[in-house]
């Protein structure tokens, strides 16, 4: 594969999936910034290539199905994008009673930074783990998680950085131009209730 517009191949080559995006690996050989070589095995009917390990709302929903019915987890919606997509919101941990602390976790202000979602999966697993740390978190901390701040960009494959007039990560000064960041600012003011212990934006 040779590209004539820019250098779209990353430092480990393209990410490759042979199961329609359910799992990924790095090609990690036979590539340059403008090209790569891939040998299709005899049993390969379909292969996906991407700059990184693609993660969209489909993957997030599939991950959460493993925790359906959990009393420590509540799915919701932060806003609706300009293209009509729901912006996922997740309350996690101490949601059935008043927590001692609240923690805000966001990701994908830059839509191309998909690895942040895999890290969020790890956070969710840790909070719901049946061990002393998980039990303490569920008893004391309420997490508010927004996995796709630029939901349209994540679904459309737009990298999102330095978007005009603002990218989502720089949309917190003055009046927000994106509906997602405006909704988050309004939501957090009411939700935090003076108990905000930490805010972490994953890139």
Secondary structure, DSSP 8 states (H G I E B T S, - for coil): -B-SSS----TT--EEESSTTSS-EE--SSEETTEE-----TT-S--EEESS----HHHHHHHHGGGTT-TTEEEEEEEE-TTS-EEEEEEEES-SS--SEEEEEEE-SSTT-THHHHHHHHHHHHHH-SSHHHHHHHHHEEEEEES-TTHHHHHHT---TT-SS--GGG--SSS-SSHHHHHHHHHHHHHHTT-EEEEEEE-
